[in-house]
Amino acid sequence: MRIVRFFPFLILLSVFTLTACSQGSRSTRLKLAHGLDVNHPVHKGMEFMAQRVAEKSGGQFQIEIYPGGQLGSERQNLELLQIGSLGMTKVSASVMENFAPSLKVFSLPYIFHDKAHAYAVLDGPVGKNLLLQSQDFWLRGLTYFDAGYRSFYTKDKPVNSPEDLKGLKIRVQESQTAMNMIKAMGGAPTPISWGELYTALQQGVVDGAENNPPSFFLSRHYEVCKYYTINEHTSVPDILVIGTVAWNRLSSEEQTWLQEAADEAAIYQRQLWEAAEQEALDAVKAAGVEISYPDKTPFSESVTQLYDSYRDDEAVYQLIQEIRNFPYDK
């Protein structure tokens, strides 16, 4: 794993992460950066967490949120966490597979049967164990945020079957699993950072992308892409991540406050998500986007080979089976 490049101005940022009052009482300020719009339900979940941390600590522990990519891309924010120049960030589980390979299972298409199944897995021992598997790379997962189902949106024609992807360049996250999925379906995967995607769509660098309804709407990608196919190929959660440098500098009491607040925020954010999805779909439809609901079976069948490719990786293949067979209340 390539670690990080050190820049003097980044090192200076760490000075403001944790401080102590002159009388000996501890005052903590933790910076949290991410790339989402402030109206996104995941951002609102993080605001709720910051509020709960402040309440639990009596104002001694404050979280400052920097949205909209102010401090860099997802990858750049993770690198800042690794050197202690940033406290926390939100990234997709697809990006985190570069640091914790087992997390690639969440990027596999159609691995969850439904939303209840996904929540059961994420909230159970499987999900909790996976949150900690990136600690060797100085990153610790705190909780999962619901990022809905990802579907295709395109500029010139709808993608109502895998055959429609042939010849199309589709933006994906920096995830080998996501790239393999698009290839299996017949498209040409093109990794591009979220902040650069609008321009890439405008300029024809890619023909389309895939994401959930709130992200499609709030990014204003619907201004360029007029076809949205709800095939719901993946349900990749977002992960709230803290650098182990920052985590280890917190007191045990502060760690407890933060973890409790993160868990509460995850529940709160899930309540916001469903309404946000419907509002987004209504808004893009009103803006002239053609929304289609194709048969998911051809998409699912086209990626069967992805599961077979893990048969030689006993640990990952066992994890896949554990997830797919995980008991839950339907």
N, C-alpha and C positions, 0 to 999 in steps of 0.2 A: 504493500500500500504506500503510495506517495503521500508523504505527510503534508506539510504546508510550507508556504513561503512567508517569511517574516518581514513585515514592514514597520518601521519605527512608529508611524502614526497609529497603527493598530495596537501596538503595545501600550501606548498612552491611554487608550480607551479603558484598559483594564483597571486603571487607577480609580475609576469612578464606579466600579462594580460593587465593592463592599467597603464600608467605612465604619468607624467607631466614634462615638461622641467622646468629648474630652473628659466627662465625668465617669467614663468607664462603661456606660450603657451602650449596647450595640445597636447601630442603625444600619440596615442593609438596603441597598438599591441594586436591583438586578435588571439588566437590559434584555428585552425580548424583541427580536427582529423577525419579520416575515414578509412575504411578497404579496399578500392578499389586500383587497380593497377593504376599507373600514366598514362597509355594509355587509361584508361576507359573514355568514353565521359562525365560521371558525374564528374569525377575529372577535366577534362578540363573545364567543366562549372564552377566549383568552382575556378579554376585558373583565368578564365575570370572575375568572380565576384571580386576577390582580386585585379585584375588590375584596374577595374572600380572604386573600393573604393579608391584606391591610387590616381587615376586621379581626382576624385571628391573632394578629401580632400587636393589636392596639396601635397601629400606625408605625411600628418599628421596622416593618419589612414592606418595602415598596417595589413594585414591578413597573418599569417604564417600557411601553410598547412602541415600537417603530415599524409601522405597516408599510405596504406599498413598495417593498424593495429598497427602502431608503439606505440600508446598510449592505446591500448586495444581493446576489442570487442565493438560492437555497444552498448550493454547494459552497459558495463563499461564506455564508453564515455558519455552516458547519465547521469550516476551517477556522473561523474566528472563535468558535466554541472550543475547539481543540487546544488553542493556545491561551485561552482564558481572556481574550479581548472582548468577548460577548458572553452573556450569561445563558440565554435560551433562544430557541428558534422553533419554528414549525416547519416540518418538511413532509413530503409524501413518503410513505413506506417504500415506494419504488426507488427513491433516491437513497434511502437508508440501506438498501440491499448492498450498496457498494462498501458499507462498513460492517454489516451483519448479514452475511450471505443467506442465512435461513429466512430472512424477511422476504426473500424473493417469492415465497409461497403466496403472499398476499397479492402479488401482481399477476398470478396465474388466472386466466379467464375462467369464469363460471365456477370458481372453487367454493363459493358460498351458495347454499340453496336459496336463501332469502335473507332479509334483514335480521330477523330474529336469530338465525343461525350465525350470522356474522357477529352480532353482539355477544352471543354466548361464547364464541371462540375468543374474542378479544378480551372479554371480562374474566375469562377463566384462566387456568394455569398455563395453557399454551400461549395466550397473548401476553400474560405477565412475564413469562420467562423470556419471550422474544424481545421485550422492551429492554432487557439488561444485556443482551448479547453483543452490543456495540461498545461495551465499556473498555475493551482492550484498545479501542481507538478513541478513548477519552470522551465518549458520548454516552449519555444515559437517557433512555426513554422514560417519560413520566406517565403518559396516558395516550389513548387514541382519541382522535376526533373523527366524527362521521364525515366522510367526503363523498357520500352517495355512490351512485353508479356512473361509470364513465361510458360515454357513447360517442359516435362519430359525428363531426360536423365538417362540411366541405363547401367549397366555393361554387363549383360548376355543375355538380350533379349529386343526387342522394346516393348513399351507400346502403342499399337494401338487401345486399347479399355479399358474401366474400368476393364473388366475381367482380363486383363493382369497384373493388379496391385495386384491381390490377392496373398498373401504370400510375397510380396515385402516390405522391410523396406525403406521408402522414407524420406530423410532428408527434414525437414521443418524449417522455422524460428521459433523464440519463439513467436508464435501466435496461440491462441486457435482456431481462425477461420481457419487458414491454416491446423491445425490438424484435425478439423472437416471435412474439404473438402476431405482430403486424406482418412479418414475413410469412408466417404460417397461413394467414388469411389471404395473402396474395399482394399486399401492399409493400411500399418501400419506406421503412421507418427512418425518420430524420430527427435526431436529438437536437432540440433547441431550447434555450432557457425560456421560462415563462415570460419574463419581461421583454424578450425580443420577438415573441411570437406574433403580435399584432402586425408589426412591420413585415415579418417574414411572409405572412399571409397576403398582405397588400402587394408585395413585390413578386409574389409567385415562387418564392423559395420553397414553399410547401403548398400542397393543394388542399390541405385540411388538417384537422387535429382531432383529439378525443379528450373529453372531459365531462364533468357533471354540469347540470343546468345552471346553478348559481355562478360557477366560474365562467361558463360560456357567456352568461348575461353581463356580469359585473366587469368582465374584461373588455366588453364591447366587441368581442370577436364576431358577434352576429351582424355587425355592420359590413363585414367582408364575406362571411360565410352564410349563405341563405338556405342551407339544407342541414337539418339536424335529425339524425337517425337514432331513435331510442332502442338500441340493441343491448345495452347494459352488459358489456362484455367483462368488465372488471368492477370490483368494489374495493378499491385500494384505500385504506384509511390514512389519514394524516397522523403524524406522530409529533407530540410535543417533546422536545429534546432539551436537556440541559447538559452543558459541558461538565465533565467530571472535575475539572479545575474549579469551577464555580460551586458545584455540589459539595465537594470536600471542604470548601471554605465556609459552608453554612454550618451552624450549630445543629445538634440533633433535633432540637425543638423547631428550628427553622425548616429543617428537612421535613419534619412531620407536617408543619403548617402547609408547606408547598405541595406535598404529595396529596394531602387531604383536599386542598383547594383544587388541584388538577383533576382529581377524581370527581369532585362535585361539578366542575366545569364541563367535563365530558358528558355527564347526564343532562346538564342544562343545554348544552349545544345540540344534543340529539333532538331535544324538544323543538329547537328552532329550525332544524334542517328540513323537515317535511314541508313546512309552510314556505320556506325559502325556495325549495325546488319548484313548487307549483307556481309561485309568484314569478320565478324566472321563466318558466315555460310560457306562461301567459304573456309576459313582456316581450319575449323574442318573437312569439307568434304575431303579436300586434305590430311588431316592427317588420313583418313581411317574411319571416323565416318559415319554411315549409317543414313541418314536423311529421315524421313517419314512424310507425311501430311495426317493423318487419318480424317475420318468424325468426326466433333466435336459434332454432335448431341447426341450420346450415353453419352459422357462426361457431356454435359449440362444437360441431363435428369437425370443423376445419382445424381446430387446435388440439385435437386428441393426442397428436404426436408429441405435444409439449409435455404432457404427463408421462408418456412412455419414455421420454428422454432422460427422466430422473431415476429410472429403475436401477442404474448402476451406482447411484448416489444413495446409499442405504439410509443415511440419516434424514436427508431431505424427503426421500420417497416415503419414509415412515411418517414424517410430519404431515405430508400431504394426506395420507390415509387417515391419520388421526383427526385432521381438520374435517375432512369430508364425512367422517363417521361420528363426529362429535355430537353427543346427545343434546337436545334442546327442546323447549316447549314451542310447538308450532302455533 
